[in-house]
C-alpha cells in the first residue's frame, strides 16, 4: 500500500484549484508528474489531452463518472474525475497505474 502514497499526493497537487475534481488539463499535469517521478514510464507523453494514448484517455473517461451522490453534478457539468477522498484517490491511482503499465508493456 505504501507505493500509492506518492501517487495520491501527486494527485492532490495536480488538483490546482482544490475543487476535489481533476479536469483534463489537471489530469495531464498529473500524468507528467507521475512520469517525472519515475512512478510510471510513459513514452512520448503528450502535452495535450487529446493526444494521450487511448488507454489513458479511457481511464479518465471511466473514472469521471464515479462521483459521490453529494456531488452528482460533477459528471454533468464539470466533466472531471472526483479525487476528493482517500478511496477515490486510491482507486484512480490504481487504475492509472494499471493502464500506464499495460500501455508500456504492449509497445
Steps between C-alpha positions, in 0.01 A plus 500: 500500500793729554561553130162670456590787730721692256235454234229637729706803597577571134129471436426765763770729361351462152163626627614858456173671592443264795144420395554127553449449128762426239443667164665373182779758532555409866502132401763579241723670756441204734618261228811713446567500876464123513746471213746753644492323837583170329181344631389435143717492194288647224662527162413796280281660764308775326439853622143479380225286644365416154837350406528270801488130426154350467542306825589808700206697362268205561626483859398863551159448337431185704588670825324828438156364574584342834379779722350494846125569505559836662696607194289341231529813287868434448420274210252726335681832504856471613605199295768423750616220722407522867811454714369659818532208737764242569321205345420692181862613473630148567267353239604757242867433575443127467328519161750756372789275599336199333433688178846658501678172558289313244556768241870478553504121476309493173734720302 
